[in-house]
């Protein structure tokens, strides 16, 4: 895998730490838990999207763009990191945001990631929760082109075959760290949503014959839908890299959708427990939308005996702690 063949802007703080979770491991029993700290990638509190943006923003500059457009929900971690990356590059950033504020309070609409989007100077266009986002995007592109701009569109979550390269690289980084400390990794668990993180990891691990199939804990889509979305992106990413498009077998893409709760971004009791446990036992902040639900899934699976005692399980922390400030009532006054 020669990722050096692809344009890349190296702004992320890499490698991110790989740390043991001693206190939580002892509390839960069972496997040995580790955490891969991709909340420490830099740029506006960090997160997994920064790895993807290293490749996406490089492609934008190669194509002569002077502004970028991306999509997300109100408290999008991806939008926040894109706005920060664009500020660093002196590119104008336009965020097309699906407005989910009707389901939440003023903290959700104005604090957390939204506050940081504005601080980074992004232009925010709100679309109704039920809007046709493709149509809204087309209108935004047309307006910018009419104004003489050259926009570059980054898909939601940075999840296309270019963005997924960031997690092909992360897979190699993780294995290198594990090899350096003689740590045999049995499982990797992470949140899965727009599919780019899981697809990149799966392609990278399969290409290196690592013998690890990441488990994605879905935060939105059902199991079958999410697995199909990830598998499709795996195949497109492999082909983009010049590998066999069938490198990834269907059974290597595994998703658990049992921890979504009432819907995307809506709190669950298990998520509150997971965020609180990580904060109080390890001093690490998760987020309510992605990593909180993913770690809640990991906790539940451990309690059910899904992982064996003595196995090494790595939890990939994809960031998002800024989102905590959009949900103060959930943690400050209990759920």
C-alpha positions in Angstrom: 0.0 0.0 0.0 1.7 3.1 -1.2 -0.5 5.9 0.1 2.3 8.3 -0.8 1.0 8.2 -4.3 -2.0 10.2 -3.3 -2.0 14.0 -2.5 -2.0 14.6 1.2 -1.8 17.6 3.6 -0.2 16.4 6.8 -1.9 18.6 9.5 -3.1 15.9 11.9 -1.2 15.2 15.1 -0.1 11.6 14.3 0.4 9.0 15.4 -2.4 9.3 17.9 -1.8 7.5 21.3 -2.7 3.9 21.9 -3.3 3.6 25.6 -4.5 0.9 28.0 -7.8 1.4 29.9 -6.7 -0.3 33.1 -9.5 0.9 35.4 -12.4 0.2 33.1 -10.9 -3.2 32.2 -10.8 -4.0 35.9 -14.3 -2.7 36.5 -15.9 -4.7 33.7 -13.8 -7.8 33.9 -13.2 -9.9 30.8 -11.0 -8.5 28.0 -8.1 -6.1 28.2 -9.3 -2.8 26.9 -7.2 -0.3 25.0 -8.1 3.0 23.4 -6.8 4.5 20.2 -7.0 8.3 20.8 -8.2 9.7 17.5 -9.8 12.4 19.5 -6.2 13.8 19.7 -5.7 14.5 15.9 -5.6 18.3 16.5 -7.7 21.0 14.8 -10.6 22.1 16.9 -10.6 19.4 19.5 -9.6 16.7 17.0 -11.5 13.6 15.7 -11.5 11.0 13.0 -12.5 13.4 10.2 -9.1 15.1 10.3 -7.4 12.0 8.9 -9.9 12.0 6.0 -9.5 15.7 5.4 -5.7 15.3 4.9 -6.5 13.6 1.7 -9.7 15.4 0.7 -8.4 18.9 1.2 -5.2 18.0 -0.7 -7.5 16.8 -3.6 -9.4 20.1 -3.4 -6.3 22.2 -3.8 -5.1 19.9 -6.6 -8.3 20.7 -8.4 -8.0 24.5 -7.9 -10.8 25.0 -5.4 -11.1 28.2 -3.5 -13.9 27.1 -1.3 -15.2 23.8 0.1 -18.8 22.6 0.8 -19.7 19.8 3.1 -22.9 18.4 4.6 -23.9 17.3 8.1 -26.4 17.5 10.9 -26.6 20.3 13.4 -23.9 19.0 15.7 -21.7 17.5 13.0 -18.2 16.7 14.2 -17.2 16.5 10.5 -18.5 20.0 9.8 -16.4 21.4 12.7 -13.2 19.7 11.6 -13.8 20.8 8.0 -14.3 24.4 9.0 -11.1 24.3 11.1 -9.1 22.7 8.2 -10.4 25.2 5.7 -9.4 28.1 8.1 -5.9 26.7 8.3 -5.7 26.6 4.5 -7.4 30.0 3.9 -10.3 28.4 2.1 -13.8 29.6 2.4 -16.0 26.9 4.0 -19.7 26.5 3.4 -21.6 24.1 5.6 -25.0 22.7 4.5 -26.6 21.6 7.7 -29.7 19.5 8.2 -31.5 21.3 11.0 -32.4 18.8 13.7 -32.9 21.6 16.3 -36.6 21.0 16.6 -35.8 17.8 18.6 -33.5 19.6 21.0 -33.0 22.7 23.1 -31.1 25.9 22.6 -27.8 24.3 23.7 -28.0 21.9 20.8 -28.8 24.6 18.3 -26.1 27.1 19.3 -23.4 25.5 21.5 -20.9 22.7 21.0 -19.9 22.1 17.4 -22.2 24.9 16.1 -20.3 27.5 18.2 -17.0 26.2 16.8 -18.2 26.2 13.2 -19.0 29.9 13.6 -15.7 30.6 15.4 -13.8 29.1 12.4 -15.6 31.5 10.1 -17.8 28.9 8.2 -20.9 30.0 6.3 -23.8 27.9 7.5 -26.9 27.2 5.4 -29.7 25.4 7.3 -31.9 22.9 5.5 -35.1 21.6 7.0 -34.8 18.2 8.6 -36.9 16.6 5.8 -35.2 18.5 3.0 -33.8 16.9 -0.2 -30.2 17.5 0.6 -29.0 16.7 -2.9 -31.3 19.4 -4.2 -30.1 21.8 -1.5 -26.5 21.0 -2.4 -27.1 21.6 -6.1 -28.6 25.1 -5.3 -25.7 26.0 -3.1 -23.1 24.9 -5.7 -25.0 27.0 -8.4 -24.9 30.1 -6.2 -21.2 29.8 -5.5 -20.4 29.2 -9.1 -22.5 32.2 -10.1 -20.5 34.2 -7.6 -17.3 33.2 -9.4 -16.2 30.6 -6.9 -14.7 27.2 -7.6 -16.2 24.9 -4.9 -15.1 21.4 -4.0 -17.7 19.2 -2.5 -16.8 16.9 0.4 -19.4 14.3 1.1 -21.0 14.0 4.5 -18.5 12.5 7.0 -15.7 12.8 4.4 -16.8 9.3 3.5 -15.8 8.5 -0.1 -12.8 6.6 -1.5 -10.5 9.6 -1.0 -11.5 10.2 2.6 -11.3 6.5 3.4 -7.6 6.6 2.7 -7.2 8.3 6.1 -8.3 5.1 7.8 -6.4 2.8 5.5 -3.4 4.7 6.9 -4.8 4.6 10.4 -4.9 0.8 10.2 -1.2 0.6 9.3 -0.5 3.0 12.2 -2.4 0.9 14.7 -0.7 -2.3 13.7 2.7 -0.6 13.8 2.0 0.6 17.4 0.7 -2.8 18.4 3.8 -4.6 16.9 6.1 -2.2 18.7 4.7 -3.2 22.1 4.1 -6.8 21.2 0.4 -6.4 21.6 -1.7 -8.9 19.7 -5.0 -7.2 18.9 -8.0 -9.5 18.9 -10.8 -6.9 18.2 -11.3 -3.3 17.2 -14.6 -1.6 18.1 -15.7 1.8 16.9 -18.7 4.0 15.9 -19.9 3.7 12.4 -22.1 6.2 10.6 -21.1 7.7 7.2 -19.0 4.5 6.7 -15.6 6.0 5.8 -13.8 5.1 9.0 -14.9 1.5 9.0 -14.3 1.0 5.3 -10.8 2.4 5.5 -10.0 0.3 8.5 -11.3 -2.9 6.9 -9.4 -2.3 3.6 -6.2 -1.5 5.4 -6.4 -4.4 7.8 -7.3 -6.8 5.0 -4.5 -5.5 2.7 -2.0 -6.2 5.6 -3.6 -9.6 6.4 -4.0 -8.5 10.0 -6.7 -11.1 10.9 -8.8 -8.4 12.5 -12.4 -7.6 11.5 -13.5 -4.3 13.1 -16.9 -4.2 14.7 -18.8 -1.1 13.9 -21.5 0.1 16.4 -24.0 1.9 14.2 -25.3 5.3 15.4 -28.0 5.6 12.7 -28.7 2.9 10.1 -29.8 -0.7 10.7 -27.4 -3.6 10.5 -28.1 -4.7 6.9 -28.2 -1.2 5.5 -25.0 -0.1 7.2 -23.1 -3.2 6.3 -24.0 -2.8 2.7 -22.9 0.9 2.7 -19.6 0.0 4.3 -19.0 -2.9 1.9 -19.7 -0.7 -1.1 -17.2 1.9 0.1 -14.6 -0.9 0.9 -14.8 -2.0 -2.7 -14.6 1.5 -4.2 -11.7 2.3 -1.9 -9.7 -0.8 -2.8 -10.2 -0.2 -6.5 -9.2 3.5 -6.1 -6.0 2.2 -4.5 -5.3 -0.1 -7.4 -6.2 -3.2 -5.4 -8.7 -6.0 -6.2 -12.2 -4.6 -5.6 -13.1 -7.9 -4.0 -10.3 -7.7 -1.5 -12.9 -7.4 1.3 -15.3 -10.4 1.6 -18.8 -9.6 2.8 -18.3 -11.3 6.1 -15.4 -9.0 7.0 -17.9 -6.1 7.4 -19.6 -6.5 10.7 -22.1 -3.9 12.2 -24.1 -4.0 15.4 -27.1 -1.7 15.3 -28.6 -2.5 18.8 -27.4 0.7 20.5 -29.0 3.5 18.3 -31.9 4.0 20.7 -34.7 6.3 19.4 -32.5 7.7 16.6 -29.4 9.5 15.6 -28.2 12.0 18.2 -30.9 11.1 20.7 -29.5 10.2 24.1 -29.8 6.7 25.7 -29.3 5.6 29.3 -26.5 3.3 28.1 -24.7 6.1 26.4 -24.9 8.3 29.5 -23.4 5.4 31.6 -20.6 4.9 29.0 -19.7 8.6 28.8 -19.8 8.9 32.6 -17.7 5.7 33.2 -15.0 6.8 30.7 -14.8 10.2 32.3 -14.7 9.1 35.9 -12.5 6.0 35.5 -10.1 7.1 32.8 -10.3 10.9 32.5 -11.3 10.7 28.8 -14.2 12.4 27.2 -16.5 10.6 24.8 -19.4 12.2 22.9 -23.2 11.7 23.1 -23.7 10.9 19.4 -21.0 8.5 18.2 -18.4 7.3 20.7 -20.8 7.3 23.7 -23.1 4.9 21.9 -20.3 2.9 20.5 -18.6 2.4 23.9 -22.0 1.7 25.4 -22.3 -1.2 22.9 -18.8 -2.4 23.9 -19.7 -2.4 27.6 -22.9 -4.3 26.9 -21.1 -6.9 24.7 -18.5 -7.4 27.4 -21.2 -8.0 30.0 -22.9 -10.5 27.7 -19.6 -12.4 27.4 -19.1 -11.6 23.7 -15.4 -11.0 24.3 -13.2 -13.6 26.1 -11.1 -12.9 29.2 -7.6 -12.0 28.3 -8.4 -10.8 24.7 -7.1 -7.4 23.7 -9.9 -5.1 22.5 -9.0 -1.7 21.0 -11.7 1.0 21.2 -11.2 3.5 18.4 -12.1 7.0 19.9 -13.3 9.0 16.9 -13.6 12.2 18.8 -16.6 14.5 19.2 -16.2 15.8 22.8 -17.3 19.3 21.7 -20.8 17.8 21.3 -21.0 17.3 25.1 -21.7 21.0 25.4 -24.8 20.6 23.3 -26.4 18.2 25.8 -25.7 19.7 29.3 -29.1 18.6 30.7 -28.5 15.0 29.8 -25.4 14.9 32.1 -25.9 17.8 34.4 -29.3 16.8 35.7 -29.4 13.1 34.9 -31.2 11.4 32.0 
